[in-house]
Amino acid sequence: MMTVHTAKRLAAILLCLALLAALFSGCKSKEKPSSEDETTNYPVTIGDLTLSEKPERVVVLSENLADIILALGYEASLKGKSPECTQSELSILPEVSLSDLKTLKDLEPDLVLVDTEPENAEELALQGIPVAVVPPATGRSDFEREYSDVGSLLNGKIDGAAFAVKRAQDIFLAIDDITRMAPSSNIVITACYLYDMDGTAATGDTLAGALISATGATNAFENTEQGDTTLAALKLSNPNYIFCPTGLKEQILASEELSGLSAVENGLVYEMDPTYMIRQGRTVLQAGRY
């Protein structure tokens, strides 16, 4: 059986904490190319939005997209953020929401970044507020799409996209390196990440699920889709390790329904900062702290 220390190391690997810190350190500004002819970079079209020039006043209303912007080193263009963007580097930015159109318009944004289609999209358009929707990545190839979209919007469809895709590829190369370094074993280790007690988990079609598999562990919900599962399915899979957001461990351990699980009986339920499984950018640098 793996020790508690090894289990915590598995969680750290899951989040790519150590190698990714080395990946990003000391090379952020040098790696960003700059085109001499901006007409080759713009216009850029992402979804329903077309930008004719590089944005200088960006408002980000997604903690995940804010994290990617930090990973790419493009935060200098940010002029506002939503309250959930709690990254310390963004603490000086004013907070705003999509529903507060007056405050949002007062910021004079030339680009607003969100990860889901706004309910008030028509009203935003009438107010002349340019909004780009960049959904979270669901897997490895989609990870490159997400980074490419953000890079294209903020630094052009050639320079920005190329740099962002390279950064996304480097992240997964680091994950591959971690996987190759893991000791080979004939023992199958299963793990899962539970978001709540209602059956929401990191399934095989999600990026979080892909990261679990990349550690060399078998994702207990590898063959499940769209993050939906059930406690009955959890009992059937009976994972060796359970990871969950801060505050959920106590509920898992207190649940009579889950009391027979291997992870519960052996005390192998571990909490982690929930942002680790939501933010797909700079937050991976927190790995060394776990």
N, C-alpha and C positions, 0 to 999 in steps of 0.2 A: 504494500500500500504506500502511496506517496505521502510524504510528510506535510505538515502545515506550511512549512517554509516553501516546499516545492509547489504547493497549491497557490500560494501568494505569488510565486514566480510565474506560474501559469497565467494568472490574472494580468501580471505586468506584461507578459508576452502578448496576451490578447490585445492590449492597448498599444503595443509597439512602443513602449515608453523609452527604453534605453537607446535602441539603435536610431530611432527617429530623432531623438535629441541631437545625436551626432550628425544626422543627415542635414538638419536645418542650421546648425550653428556655424556662424562665421562666414556664410556664403550668400546670404539673402540678397544683398544689393548687387553683388558682383554678377550674379547669374541672370539678372533681369536685362534682357536685350532692349535696345532702344532704336526704333526705326528712324532713319533720316527723313523719310517721306511719309508723313502721317496719312496721306491719301491712300496708301496701300493698306492701312489698318482700319480705316473707316470709310463708308458706313458699316455698322455691325447690326445684324438682325438676330435677336433671340426671342423666340416665340412671336408675340404680336408687337414687340417693340423694336424700332430701328433707331440707332444712335448715329447721327451724322458726324460727330466728333467725340474726342475723348472727354469723359465727364470729369468735372472738377469739384462738384458738390454732391457727394453720394450719401444717401441715407440708407442704412441697412436695418431691416426689420425682421431679422432672423438670426438667432444666435449661432446657427450652423454656418450660414453664409459669412457672418462676421468672423468666425473662426478660420474659414478658408481665406478670406481677405488678409488676415494676419499671417497665415502660412505663406501667402504669396508676397507679402511685404507691400501691399497696396493701401495700407490704412491711412496714408497721408491725405487721401481724397475724401475721407469720411467726415461728414459734418453733422451727423445725427445717428441715433440708434434707438432700438426698442428696449424696454426695461430688462428683458431676459438676456440681453447681450452684456453679461456681467464680467467679461474679460477685463482684467486690470488695465491693460493698455488702452482701453476705450473709456475709462472712467470719467474723463473730462468732457466727453461728448454729451450734448443735451439729449434728453429722452423724449420720444414722441411715439405715437401710435397711428395706425391707418385711420382710426375713427376720429382723430383730432386733426381735421383738415386745416384748420386755421394755423395751428402751430407748425404743421408739416409744410404748409405753403410759405410760412414766414422764413423757413430755413432755405428757401429758394433752391430746392434740389434739381439737378439736371439728370438724376437717376435715383430711383428708389428700388431697392432689392428686397424681394420677398420669396418665400419658398412654397407658398400656396396661393392660388388665385384669390384675390381680395373679394370679399362680398360686396364692397362698394366700388367695384372696378369702373362702372360707368360714371359715377360721381367724380372719381379721381381723374378720369379722362376729360370730363367737362371742365375740371379745374386746371387742366393742362399739366398735370403731374405725371411724368414718365415713369412707368412701373415695369420692371422686368421680373418674371417669375422663373426661378431656378430651383426645381424640386431637388430634394435630397437624393443622393446616390443610393441605389439598391444593391449594387454589386460592383465587382472589379471594373468591368468595362464602363459601367454607368458612372463610376467614380471619375474616370477620365472625362466623360461628358460634362459632369458637374463642374470640374475644375476648368475645363475649356470654356464653358459658358461664362464663368466669372472672369476668367482671364481676358476673354474677348471683349466683354463689356467694359472692363476697367483699363485695358491697355492695348486693345486692338485685336482684330481677327488673325493677324499674323504673329506679331511679337507677343502679345498677351496670351493667345491660345497656345502657342508653341511652348512658352515657358511654363504655363500652368499644367499642360499635359505631361511635360517632363517631370514636374514636381509630383504629380499624381503617380506616375510610373515609379519614381524613386521611392515613394512611400511603400508601394507594394513590393518592390524589390527588397526593401528592408524586411518586410514581413516574410518574404520567401527565404531570406538569409536566416531569419530566426527559426523558421520551420526546418531548414536543413541542419541547423546546429542542435536541434532537439535530439536527445538520445533515442535511438531506435528501440522499440520494445514490442514484444508479442502481446502485451496486455492492452486491451482496448479501454481507453479512458473516455468516458462520456461527460459532457458538461453542457450547461445551458445558461442563458441569461433571461431572467424573468423581470418584466417591467412592472408587473402588478400581480394581484391575487385573482384577477379576472380572466386569466388565460392569454395575456399578451406576452409574447416572447420573441427572442431573436431567431427567426426562422431562416431556413436555407436560402430564401430568395432575397434576404436583406444583407446590407453591408456588415452589420453587426454579426450576423450569422456566418458570413464569409470569414470574418476575423477569427471567430471561434474555431472554425475548421483549419484556418491557417496555422494555428498553434500546434496542430498535430492531434488535438483532441477530436472526438467525434461529437458534433453538435447533436444533442438529443432531439432537436426539431429540424434536422437537415432536410427532411422530405415534406415539411409543412410550409405553407406559403402565407404571405400577407400578414405575418406577425400574429396570426390567430391560432390558438390551441386551447386546450382545456386542462383542468386539473387531473381529469381521468387520464388524458394522454401523458401528462407529466408522471403520474404514478406508473403508467405502463413502461415508459422509457427509463425510469428509475436512474437518473444520472448520478455519477460519482461526485460531481461538483455542481453547486448552484451559485451563480452570481446574480446580484440584484442591486437595485438602487438603495442608497442610504435610507434607513427607516423601514425597509420591508423585511429584513432578516427576522426581526422579532415576531412578525406575523407568520412567517413561514415556520419558524420553530414552534410556535404556539398552536399551529393548525393540527387538529386531530387527524384530518384527512391525509395530511402529508407526513405524519409521524413515522410511517414505515419506510420512507425513502432512505436510500443508502446515504445520501449527502447529509440528511437531517440526523440520522442515527450516529454518524461518524463526526458530526460537527464541522462539516465541510461546506458551510453556507457562508458566502463572503459578500459584504456590502462594498460598493464603490460609488464614487461620485457619479450621479446619473448623466452628467454632461459628457462623460467619457463615451457614452453610447449614442449620444445625439450629435455632438459636434464632430465634424469630419475634417478639421483643419489643424489649427495651432494647438488645440488642447491635447493632441497626442504627445506633445512635448512634456506634459505633466507626468509621463510614465515613470520616470526615475523616482518620483516621490511616493509611488505606491508601495 
